[in-house]
Amino acid sequence: MTPTGTTLAARLRAGFVQAFGAAPQIAARAPGRVNLIGEHTDYNQGFAMPMAIGPETRVAFTPQAGGRLYVAALDFGEDDAFDPARVGPHQGGGWRNYVRGVVDELNRAGIAVPGGTLAIAGSLARGTGLSSSASLEVALAHALLAAAGADWTALDIALLAQRAECGFPGVRCGNLDQIASAATRAGHALLIDCRSLALRQIVLPGDLAVMIVQSGVERGLVDGEYNTRRIECERAAAHLGVAALRDADDAMLAAAKATLDDRAWHRARHVIGDNRRTLEAAEALAADDLVTTGRLMREAHVSQAHDFGITVPDTDRLAALLDHAIGDEGGARQTGGGFGGAVVAIMRADRVEAVRAAVLDGYRTPTGALPDITVEAPADGAGITSV
Ligand code: GLA
């Protein structure tokens, strides 16, 4: 277990005992993820390639048949309580609806969720594009399924977690985040075919460093913009006469230049390009070719900026600064849903200190602070842990 995992597990256990007066019976964890390449491709039924990271969410649970479910969110000092057999959304929104959403989806899948006591703790910063909500949903699904004696595949857990996020929280997300949290393996990136759900584990080079730099730009109005991008992509697909942009190609796009509205045309160009780049990057990474992978990441950032309109000046600047510091073997791009958040960079491990120094020297967050920089090793996907 990583040092972070050990600390978090101890904090969770102690918090559970303090909240409920006894040790928990079941515990589960699920990691956050960083998407290496393939952005806004998942809901277009295309390709994405994330890896799991060290920061994660853990839950601890003691079931008690028939009663209410008492939930303590240790990081917020907040709680919730409801009847798991008759769960509805919480009007206040926030973390409670992720929990309630998972319980609701399990009920719909025929799993009788027992009452009991549940505590949640995490080491993922929220709102930074590293999937704290997906990791909560996936960890929770693991714990509740274990309590019910059900043995689901990682993929089925991920799809349930995705439905939970689309339900009470109301985000029309794709399946990338939840699959990444549930089905990744240590030492690997995961190439996801978001339509067929075929998964390919990509062994990452031993001396690959994956750096995540927080721009410090908070992702405002994200859900609205996210849903708008989806609508634009659907408009483009309908115009091109395909079920999803996954099925479109450059020739179709060129033929539609005069008839498809400009905005939808550019959205489609990003998705078509990012699907291709993701497949190429998977081959390049598997072949230890960081020159090609880095070029593809740089191209992906430009496409996100100019065609998909989801970067901001600070992440553009940060990505350019990273690219310059990294040199040829590697590259950087804004990662996640967009409008700020984190920039991910890959490089050889021996470049890390020089690149870190260049970022600390050349970038300040909007409040003038030094950016948060971490180097992440590809972590294992979610599972049950010892309590
Ligand atoms: C968010 C969504 C994902 C995916 C990414 C963009 O993280 O939850 O489903 O669409 O944005 O790639």
Residues whose N, C-alpha, C, O or C-beta is under 5 A from the ligand:
A	BS01	GLA	G38 E39 H40 T41 D42 C173 G174 N175 L176 D177 G336 G337
